[in-house]
């Protein structure tokens, strides 16, 4: 029998294996009974462009049929090492450096509290346009490039920030300018860091481990928030300590550039990484999740950035505000860990997020009411813990849910658009919360160390945030419903493989 060009002895068996591999790709493409969708044709054409198909968003060689999820245990450990202690944690440290000591930072640089808040707000603003670029980098160039680029941006930004506190440079009125430029560079890294967990989980882990892997890498960002809430108040007891704090925070930026990430080897990767991006905006469940979960992230961003200012006017110290932020994060990590394990076993993504959304709304109402009163340290600490426990636990599960309801769109795109939405809503919310504050001439119990302007009453702002959280929770519970598209596709694939193996 004449062999086809390019074939080799045993080519029939190779052709059969190739056919099986093609089946693994085909089941993932959107089709309807009796017809082939345009998306199917587009994805099909993209599949034929090589074994390292960028349509699938795969950086590594395709290896099918391995039971280990495509990556050795040591490689997975290195990946989670990046997630748990590398770039995301350092990035969060740089973002929240000044928020726990906002009043003393304002006094050191002789600027207003509103100006200090722009050091946090700039992260949200820059993430809106650059978030779209980050999704392209993740789904087209690759995860490794995104990680390395984010690390170098954080390093450059952290170094430039220190120029503002080096006395022999004699920058004068330009000190805050250098601080702001450095913060902007760090902000450019944010989308690359925050969009990565679902991509990492999909590339390196099998389906029964994804939620847990996503939880570990996602929660490294709150871990950085926790450290910043404890470290900044510990380093800064008075305004003259700001230079020391700024210099200490160079270390996370320098550490990040030492991180490397090897190209993964993937098993049965979902197809369609670059296809169907714009179909997301026609996907009703995804749009609802994007709006609701984006609003939740925006609220948590504002809460972390403004907590010290909310509490100091009632006589609470920076240390206590930092402690509340730490409890908020610690219990959030615990909640995310427990919920991640639960969802990995039960696959109850929707039910879990709906329950946690409702409980988060109740906690936000309790905080808004209790933060109006003095000498309520224990109730406030308890409420902050519950707020974090239920709120943060939604984070990794919602990221996986975004991939499930948007499949076969690439993970970088599906999570990236949610974070762009969260940054837009976060900017609006932070500006609105500041606009709702009331300046008070007499605040005898205030511990806010402010030179320009007076103390601000945040009562209306916190009540408004609680109201917004409640509305979002109700909307999500009533209207969000979706199928688990990726899980169903993988189940169909497994059944197809078993059937083919039986026939052989």
LUMSE-463095 format. One record per residue (C-alpha): residue number from 1; residue in three letters; x, y, z. Coordinates in steps of 0.02 Angstrom, whole numbers, plus 32768, in hexadecimal, padded with zeros to 4 digits. Layout:
N
REC   n res   xx   yy   zz
REC NUM ala    X    Y    Z
...
//
This chain:
504
REC   n res   xx   yy   zz
REC   1 unk 8000 8000 8000
REC   2 unk 8047 80A9 7FCD
REC   3 unk 8061 811F 805C
REC   4 unk 8026 81D2 805A
REC   5 unk 80AC 8259 8048
REC   6 unk 80FE 827C 80EE
REC   7 unk 80C3 81D8 813A
REC   8 unk 8132 8157 818A
REC   9 unk 8129 809F 81BA
REC  10 unk 809C 8088 8233
REC  11 unk 804B 8121 81E8
REC  12 unk 7FA0 80D3 81F1
REC  13 unk 7FAD 80CB 82AE
REC  14 unk 7FF0 817D 82B3
REC  15 unk 7F5F 81B6 8247
REC  16 unk 7EE6 815F 82BC
REC  17 unk 7F34 81B5 8353
REC  18 unk 7F2C 825A 82F9
REC  19 unk 7E75 823C 82D7
REC  20 unk 7E57 821D 838F
REC  21 unk 7EB1 82BD 83BB
REC  22 unk 7E45 831B 833F
REC  23 unk 7DAC 82D8 8396
REC  24 unk 7DED 8323 8437
REC  25 unk 7DF3 83CB 83E5
REC  26 unk 7D4F 83C0 8388
REC  27 unk 7CDD 839E 841B
REC  28 unk 7D0A 8444 8466
REC  29 unk 7CCD 84AE 83D6
REC  30 unk 7C1F 84FA 83DA
REC  31 unk 7BA5 849E 8368
REC  32 unk 7AEB 848B 835B
REC  33 unk 7A8C 83F3 8321
REC  34 unk 7A86 83EF 8265
REC  35 unk 7AEF 848B 8248
REC  36 unk 7B9D 84D0 825E
REC  37 unk 7BAF 857A 82AE
REC  38 unk 7C22 8602 826A
REC  39 unk 7C84 85F6 830B
REC  40 unk 7CA1 853E 82E9
REC  41 unk 7CE7 8563 823D
REC  42 unk 7D59 85EC 8281
REC  43 unk 7D98 8580 830F
REC  44 unk 7DAF 84EC 8299
REC  45 unk 7E1B 8554 8225
REC  46 unk 7E84 8591 82B5
REC  47 unk 7EA1 84E0 82F3
REC  48 unk 7F00 84B1 8256
REC  49 unk 7F8B 852E 826F
REC  50 unk 8003 84BC 82CA
REC  51 unk 8019 8452 8363
REC  52 unk 803C 84EE 83CA
REC  53 unk 7F95 853A 839B
REC  54 unk 7F83 85E9 83DF
REC  55 unk 7EC9 85D9 83C8
REC  56 unk 7ECD 856D 8462
REC  57 unk 7F3D 85E1 84C3
REC  58 unk 7FB9 8553 84E1
REC  59 unk 806E 8580 84FC
REC  60 unk 80AE 84CE 850D
REC  61 unk 80AF 8434 84A0
REC  62 unk 800C 83D4 8498
REC  63 unk 8014 832E 84F5
REC  64 unk 7F75 82C7 84F8
REC  65 unk 7F3D 823C 8569
REC  66 unk 7FAE 8258 85FE
REC  67 unk 7F58 8243 86A3
REC  68 unk 7FC5 82BD 8702
REC  69 unk 7F73 8358 86BD
REC  70 unk 8005 837F 864C
REC  71 unk 8080 83C0 86CA
REC  72 unk 80F0 8365 8746
REC  73 unk 80D1 8382 87FE
REC  74 unk 8171 83E6 8811
REC  75 unk 8140 8458 8782
REC  76 unk 8095 8473 87CD
REC  77 unk 80E5 849C 8872
REC  78 unk 8152 851E 881D
REC  79 unk 80BA 8569 87C8
REC  80 unk 8059 8575 886B
REC  81 unk 80F6 85B9 88BC
REC  82 unk 80EA 864A 8842
REC  83 unk 8032 865C 886A
REC  84 unk 8042 8651 8927
REC  85 unk 80DE 86B6 8945
REC  86 unk 8117 870A 88A5
REC  87 unk 80D5 878E 8830
REC  88 unk 801F 87A1 886C
REC  89 unk 804E 87B6 8923
REC  90 unk 80D5 8835 88FD
REC  91 unk 8061 8892 8889
REC  92 unk 7FDC 88A5 8910
REC  93 unk 8060 88E4 898A
REC  94 unk 8090 896D 8910
REC  95 unk 7FDB 899B 88ED
REC  96 unk 7FA8 89AE 89A3
REC  97 unk 804A 89F7 89E8
REC  98 unk 8000 8AA0 8A1A
REC  99 unk 7F48 8A7B 8A3D
REC 100 unk 7F61 8A3B 8AF0
REC 101 unk 7FC3 8ADA 8B1B
REC 102 unk 7F6B 8B54 8AA7
REC 103 unk 7F63 8BE1 8B26
REC 104 unk 801D 8BDC 8B4E
REC 105 unk 804A 8BCE 8A95
REC 106 unk 7FE1 8C69 8A72
REC 107 unk 8038 8CC7 8AFE
REC 108 unk 80E6 8C93 8AC1
REC 109 unk 80C9 8CCB 8A0D
REC 110 unk 805E 8D62 8A42
REC 111 unk 7FCB 8D2D 89D6
REC 112 unk 7F12 8D0B 89F3
REC 113 unk 7EC1 8C63 8A17
REC 114 unk 7E6A 8C68 896E
REC 115 unk 7F15 8C74 891B
REC 116 unk 7F52 8BDE 8980
REC 117 unk 7EB9 8B7B 8948
REC 118 unk 7EF2 8B93 8894
REC 119 unk 7F84 8B1E 88BB
REC 120 unk 7F01 8A94 88C9
REC 121 unk 7E89 8AD9 8847
REC 122 unk 7F0F 8ADB 87C0
REC 123 unk 7F15 8A1D 87C7
REC 124 unk 7E5F 8A16 8795
REC 125 unk 7E6D 8A98 870C
REC 126 unk 7F07 8A4D 86B9
REC 127 unk 7EBE 899E 86BF
REC 128 unk 7E2B 89D0 8652
REC 129 unk 7E8A 89EC 85AE
REC 130 unk 7F1F 897D 85D6
REC 131 unk 7EAD 88EF 860D
REC 132 unk 7E7D 88D4 8557
REC 133 unk 7F36 88CB 8529
REC 134 unk 7F54 8850 85B7
REC 135 unk 7ECE 87D9 8578
REC 136 unk 7F22 87D8 84CD
REC 137 unk 7FCD 87B7 851B
REC 138 unk 7F8C 8726 8584
REC 139 unk 7F28 86D0 84FA
REC 140 unk 7F9F 86F3 8469
REC 141 unk 8051 870C 84A9
REC 142 unk 8042 869E 8542
REC 143 unk 8040 8692 85FF
REC 144 unk 80FC 8694 8614
REC 145 unk 8110 873A 85B8
REC 146 unk 8085 8788 8620
REC 147 unk 80D7 8752 86C4
REC 148 unk 8184 8791 8694
REC 149 unk 8143 8838 8651
REC 150 unk 80DC 8857 86EE
REC 151 unk 8172 8833 875D
REC 152 unk 81E0 88B0 8702
REC 153 unk 8159 8936 8704
REC 154 unk 8145 8921 87C0
REC 155 unk 8200 8929 87DB
REC 156 unk 8214 89C8 8773
REC 157 unk 8181 8A1B 87C9
REC 158 unk 81BC 89F1 8878
REC 159 unk 8268 8A39 8855
REC 160 unk 8224 8ADA 880B
REC 161 unk 81B1 8AF0 88A2
REC 162 unk 8248 8AF7 8915
REC 163 unk 828F 8B8D 88B6
REC 164 unk 8206 8BF4 8909
REC 165 unk 824F 8BD8 89B7
REC 166 unk 830B 8BE2 8992
REC 167 unk 833F 8C86 89E1
REC 168 unk 83E0 8CA7 8980
REC 169 unk 837F 8CAA 88DB
REC 170 unk 832D 8D4E 8914
REC 171 unk 8293 8D34 88A9
REC 172 unk 822E 8DB9 8904
REC 173 unk 817D 8DC2 88C1
REC 174 unk 819F 8D2E 884D
REC 175 unk 81A4 8CAF 88DA
REC 176 unk 80EE 8C7D 88C6
REC 177 unk 8103 8C7B 8808
REC 178 unk 8188 8BF3 8814
REC 179 unk 811E 8B94 8891
REC 180 unk 8089 8B9B 881B
REC 181 unk 80EF 8B67 8781
REC 182 unk 8133 8AD0 87DE
REC 183 unk 8084 8AA2 8816
REC 184 unk 8048 8AAE 8761
REC 185 unk 80CD 8A33 8727
REC 186 unk 809B 89B9 87B0
REC 187 unk 7FE6 89D1 877B
REC 188 unk 8010 8998 86CA
REC 189 unk 8040 88EF 8712
REC 190 unk 7F98 88D6 8769
REC 191 unk 7F34 888A 86D8
REC 192 unk 7FC1 8814 86AB
REC 193 unk 7FC8 87D6 875E
REC 194 unk 7F10 87CB 8787
REC 195 unk 7ED6 8780 86E2
REC 196 unk 7F50 86ED 86F1
REC 197 unk 7F05 8673 8771
REC 198 unk 7E80 8623 8703
REC 199 unk 7EFD 8614 8674
REC 200 unk 7F7A 85C3 86EA
REC 201 unk 7EF8 854A 872F
REC 202 unk 7EBC 8518 8682
REC 203 unk 7F6B 84FC 863C
REC 204 unk 7FB8 849D 86CD
REC 205 unk 7F2D 8441 872A
REC 206 unk 7EA5 83C0 8704
REC 207 unk 7DEF 83EC 871A
REC 208 unk 7DDE 83A5 87CB
REC 209 unk 7E6A 8416 880A
REC 210 unk 7E47 84B9 87AD
REC 211 unk 7DDD 8511 8830
REC 212 unk 7E5E 84EE 88B8
REC 213 unk 7EF0 8523 8849
REC 214 unk 7E91 85BF 8817
REC 215 unk 7E6E 85E2 88CE
REC 216 unk 7F26 85D5 8900
REC 217 unk 7F65 8646 8875
REC 218 unk 7ED4 86C1 8882
REC 219 unk 7EE1 86D2 893E
REC 220 unk 7F98 8700 8935
REC 221 unk 7F5D 87AF 8907
REC 222 unk 7EF8 87C1 89A9
REC 223 unk 7F8F 877A 8A04
REC 224 unk 7FEF 8813 89C9
REC 225 unk 7F60 8882 8A07
REC 226 unk 7F6C 882B 8AB0
REC 227 unk 8027 8849 8ABD
REC 228 unk 8016 8900 8A88
REC 229 unk 7F8E 891F 8B0A
REC 230 unk 8000 88DE 8B92
REC 231 unk 80AA 8918 8B53
REC 232 unk 8086 89CD 8B23
REC 233 unk 8040 8A01 8BCF
REC 234 unk 80CE 89A1 8C23
REC 235 unk 8151 89FF 8BBE
REC 236 unk 8100 8AAC 8BCB
REC 237 unk 80DE 8AEC 8C7A
REC 238 unk 80F3 8BA1 8C42
REC 239 unk 8103 8BFB 8B9D
REC 240 unk 81C2 8BFE 8B9C
REC 241 unk 81C0 8B3F 8B89
REC 242 unk 8174 8B48 8AD9
REC 243 unk 8221 8B3F 8A82
REC 244 unk 824C 8A9F 8AE1
REC 245 unk 81A8 8A50 8AAE
REC 246 unk 81C1 8A7F 89F8
REC 247 unk 826E 8A33 89F7
REC 248 unk 8233 8991 8A48
REC 249 unk 81B0 897D 89C0
REC 250 unk 8237 8974 893A
REC 251 unk 8255 88C0 8971
REC 252 unk 81B3 8876 8928
REC 253 unk 81DA 88C8 8882
REC 254 unk 828B 8885 887F
REC 255 unk 8251 87D8 88B3
REC 256 unk 81D4 87D0 8826
REC 257 unk 8257 87DB 879C
REC 258 unk 82A8 873B 87DA
REC 259 unk 820A 86D9 87B2
REC 260 unk 820E 8668 871A
REC 261 unk 8188 85F5 86D8
REC 262 unk 81A9 8565 8662
REC 263 unk 8138 8542 85CF
REC 264 unk 80B2 84C5 8602
REC 265 unk 8086 8421 85B2
REC 266 unk 7FCB 8416 859E
REC 267 unk 7F4F 8388 8599
REC 268 unk 7EAF 8399 8535
REC 269 unk 7EB2 8456 8536
REC 270 unk 7E10 84AD 8507
REC 271 unk 7E11 84F4 8458
REC 272 unk 7DE1 85A1 8424
REC 273 unk 7E4F 8613 848E
REC 274 unk 7E47 86A2 8413
REC 275 unk 7DA0 867B 83C5
REC 276 unk 7CF7 86BB 83FD
REC 277 unk 7D3A 874E 8462
REC 278 unk 7CB6 87C5 8428
REC 279 unk 7C2E 8743 8440
REC 280 unk 7C47 875C 84FC
REC 281 unk 7BE5 87FE 84F3
REC 282 unk 7B53 879B 84AA
REC 283 unk 7B5F 8717 8532
REC 284 unk 7AD9 8749 85B1
REC 285 unk 7B19 86E1 8646
REC 286 unk 7BC9 8721 862A
REC 287 unk 7B91 87D7 8620
REC 288 unk 7B2F 87C5 86C3
REC 289 unk 7BC7 8776 8718
REC 290 unk 7C38 87FD 86D0
REC 291 unk 7BCB 8889 8716
REC 292 unk 7BA7 883A 87C1
REC 293 unk 7C50 87EF 87E7
REC 294 unk 7CA7 8888 879F
REC 295 unk 7C42 88F4 8816
REC 296 unk 7C76 8884 88A6
REC 297 unk 7D2E 8894 887D
REC 298 unk 7D1B 8951 886C
REC 299 unk 7CCA 895B 8919
REC 300 unk 7D52 88F2 8969
REC 301 unk 7DD7 895F 8917
REC 302 unk 7D85 89FB 895F
REC 303 unk 7D71 89AB 8A0A
REC 304 unk 7E2A 897D 8A12
REC 305 unk 7E62 8A28 89D8
REC 306 unk 7DEE 8A91 8A46
REC 307 unk 7DE1 8A2A 8AE6
REC 308 unk 7E5E 8A92 8B48
REC 309 unk 7E08 8B35 8B19
REC 310 unk 7D5D 8AF0 8B47
REC 311 unk 7D94 8ABA 8BF5
REC 312 unk 7E0E 8B42 8C2B
REC 313 unk 7D86 8BC8 8C35
REC 314 unk 7D30 8B5F 8CBC
REC 315 unk 7DCD 8B57 8D26
REC 316 unk 7E13 8AB0 8CEB
REC 317 unk 7ED0 8AA7 8CD3
REC 318 unk 7F2E 8A7B 8C33
REC 319 unk 7F62 89DA 8C89
REC 320 unk 7EAD 89A8 8CA8
REC 321 unk 7E7E 89D4 8BF5
REC 322 unk 7F0F 8969 8BB8
REC 323 unk 7ED8 88DD 8C2C
REC 324 unk 7E29 88E4 8BE1
REC 325 unk 7E73 88DD 8B34
REC 326 unk 7EDD 8848 8B68
REC 327 unk 7E47 87EC 8BB2
REC 328 unk 7DE5 8815 8B14
REC 329 unk 7E6C 87C1 8AAE
REC 330 unk 7E99 872E 8B20
REC 331 unk 7DE6 86F4 8B30
REC 332 unk 7DCF 8714 8A76
REC 333 unk 7E5F 869E 8A51
REC 334 unk 7E12 861D 8AC6
REC 335 unk 7D68 862E 8A73
REC 336 unk 7DB2 8620 89C5
REC 337 unk 7E14 8585 89F6
REC 338 unk 7D7C 852D 8A3F
REC 339 unk 7D07 855E 89B2
REC 340 unk 7D89 852D 892F
REC 341 unk 7D96 847E 8978
REC 342 unk 7CD8 8471 8984
REC 343 unk 7CBB 84A6 88D0
REC 344 unk 7D44 8432 888F
REC 345 unk 7CE4 83A0 88DA
REC 346 unk 7C2F 83D5 88BA
REC 347 unk 7C3B 8445 881F
REC 348 unk 7BB6 84B7 886D
REC 349 unk 7BFE 8559 8828
REC 350 unk 7B5A 85B8 8817
REC 351 unk 7B0D 8587 88BE
REC 352 unk 7BAC 85B0 891D
REC 353 unk 7BC2 865C 88D1
REC 354 unk 7B0C 868C 88EB
REC 355 unk 7B0F 865F 89A4
REC 356 unk 7BB4 86BA 89BF
REC 357 unk 7B77 8755 8962
REC 358 unk 7AE0 8763 89D6
REC 359 unk 7B48 874C 8A74
REC 360 unk 7BC6 87CC 8A36
REC 361 unk 7B3B 884C 8A1E
REC 362 unk 7B00 882F 8AD1
REC 363 unk 7BB2 8846 8B12
REC 364 unk 7BC4 88EA 8AB0
REC 365 unk 7B24 892D 8B00
REC 366 unk 7B64 88FD 8BAD
REC 367 unk 7C0A 8956 8B8D
REC 368 unk 7BB4 89F3 8B4D
REC 369 unk 7B4C 89FF 8BEC
REC 370 unk 7BD1 89CE 8C6B
REC 371 unk 7C5A 8A3E 8C23
REC 372 unk 7BF3 8AD6 8C56
REC 373 unk 7C14 8AB5 8D0E
REC 374 unk 7CAD 8AC8 8D7D
REC 375 unk 7CF8 8A42 8DEF
REC 376 unk 7CB2 89B0 8D8C
REC 377 unk 7D57 8959 8D6A
REC 378 unk 7D1C 88A5 8D84
REC 379 unk 7C7C 88B2 8D1A
REC 380 unk 7CDB 890B 8C8F
REC 381 unk 7D63 8887 8C8F
REC 382 unk 7CE1 87FC 8C88
REC 383 unk 7C81 8850 8BFB
REC 384 unk 7D20 886E 8B96
REC 385 unk 7D4B 87B6 8BAB
REC 386 unk 7CA0 877E 8B6D
REC 387 unk 7CA4 87FD 8ADF
REC 388 unk 7D48 87B4 8AA2
REC 389 unk 7D16 86FE 8AC2
REC 390 unk 7C7B 8705 8A54
REC 391 unk 7CB6 8789 89D8
REC 392 unk 7D63 8747 89AD
REC 393 unk 7D25 8694 89A2
REC 394 unk 7CC2 86C5 8907
REC 395 unk 7D5F 86FD 88AC
REC 396 unk 7DB0 865B 886C
REC 397 unk 7D09 8602 8853
REC 398 unk 7CC5 8693 87EB
REC 399 unk 7D63 868F 8781
REC 400 unk 7D47 85D8 875A
REC 401 unk 7C8E 85FB 873D
REC 402 unk 7CBD 8681 86BE
REC 403 unk 7D1E 8600 865B
REC 404 unk 7C90 8581 8669
REC 405 unk 7C0B 85F6 8625
REC 406 unk 7C7A 8640 859C
REC 407 unk 7CCD 85A1 855B
REC 408 unk 7D21 858C 84DD
REC 409 unk 7D62 863F 84EA
REC 410 unk 7E12 8649 8532
REC 411 unk 7E27 865A 85EE
REC 412 unk 7E8A 86FC 85E1
REC 413 unk 7DFE 874F 8581
REC 414 unk 7D6D 8710 85EB
REC 415 unk 7DBD 8745 868F
REC 416 unk 7E0D 87E1 8646
REC 417 unk 7D6A 8831 8611
REC 418 unk 7D24 8815 86C0
REC 419 unk 7DB7 8871 870B
REC 420 unk 7DA9 88FF 868F
REC 421 unk 7CF3 890D 86C5
REC 422 unk 7D29 890C 877B
REC 423 unk 7DA7 8997 875F
REC 424 unk 7D25 8A05 8709
REC 425 unk 7CA8 89E8 8794
REC 426 unk 7D30 89FD 8817
REC 427 unk 7D5F 8AA9 87D2
REC 428 unk 7CAA 8AE0 87D0
REC 429 unk 7C8B 8A9E 887F
REC 430 unk 7D28 8AE9 88CC
REC 431 unk 7D04 8B95 8882
REC 432 unk 7C4F 8B87 88BB
REC 433 unk 7C7E 8B53 896C
REC 434 unk 7CF6 8BE5 897B
REC 435 unk 7C71 8C5C 8938
REC 436 unk 7BF5 8C1F 89BB
REC 437 unk 7C69 8C46 8A4D
REC 438 unk 7C40 8CDA 8ABD
REC 439 unk 7CCA 8D49 8B01
REC 440 unk 7CB6 8D67 8BBB
REC 441 unk 7D03 8DFD 8C11
REC 442 unk 7D08 8DB0 8CBF
REC 443 unk 7D42 8CFD 8CD3
REC 444 unk 7D85 8CF0 8D85
REC 445 unk 7D9E 8C34 8D80
REC 446 unk 7DEE 8C2C 8CD3
REC 447 unk 7E99 8BDB 8CC5
REC 448 unk 7EAE 8C10 8C0F
REC 449 unk 7F56 8C66 8BF7
REC 450 unk 7F23 8CE4 8B71
REC 451 unk 7F74 8D8B 8B4B
REC 452 unk 7F09 8DC2 8AB7
REC 453 unk 7E4B 8DC6 8ACE
REC 454 unk 7DEC 8D81 8B61
REC 455 unk 7DAE 8CD7 8B96
REC 456 unk 7D2D 8C82 8B26
REC 457 unk 7C90 8C27 8B5D
REC 458 unk 7C79 8B88 8AF5
REC 459 unk 7BCC 8B57 8B38
REC 460 unk 7B6C 8B79 8A97
REC 461 unk 7BF5 8B2A 8A30
REC 462 unk 7BF7 8A85 8A90
REC 463 unk 7B3A 8A7B 8A8F
REC 464 unk 7B3B 8A9A 89D3
REC 465 unk 7BBB 8A0F 89BA
REC 466 unk 7B52 8997 8A21
REC 467 unk 7AB9 89C3 89BA
REC 468 unk 7B16 89A6 8917
REC 469 unk 7B56 88FE 8956
REC 470 unk 7AA5 88C9 8984
REC 471 unk 7A5E 88FA 88DA
REC 472 unk 7AE8 889C 887F
REC 473 unk 7ACE 8800 88EA
REC 474 unk 7A12 8800 88C9
REC 475 unk 7A2C 8818 880E
REC 476 unk 7AAA 8789 8806
REC 477 unk 7A3E 8710 8869
REC 478 unk 79A3 8731 8800
REC 479 unk 79EA 873A 8750
REC 480 unk 7A8A 86D3 8746
REC 481 unk 7A77 8623 86FF
REC 482 unk 7AED 85C4 868D
REC 483 unk 7B27 8518 8655
REC 484 unk 7BD6 84DB 8681
REC 485 unk 7C11 84D8 85CD
REC 486 unk 7CC7 84A7 85E9
REC 487 unk 7C9C 841A 8662
REC 488 unk 7C18 83D6 85EB
REC 489 unk 7C92 83DF 855B
REC 490 unk 7D18 8382 85BB
REC 491 unk 7C9B 82FE 85F1
REC 492 unk 7C69 82E5 853B
REC 493 unk 7D1F 82D9 850B
REC 494 unk 7D42 8254 858E
REC 495 unk 7CAC 81EF 8554
REC 496 unk 7CE5 81FE 849F
REC 497 unk 7D95 81C3 84CA
REC 498 unk 7D54 812F 852D
REC 499 unk 7CE0 80FE 849E
REC 500 unk 7D6E 8109 8420
REC 501 unk 7DDF 80A2 8490
REC 502 unk 7D59 801D 84A5
REC 503 unk 7D3C 8011 83EA
REC 504 unk 7DF7 8002 83CB
//
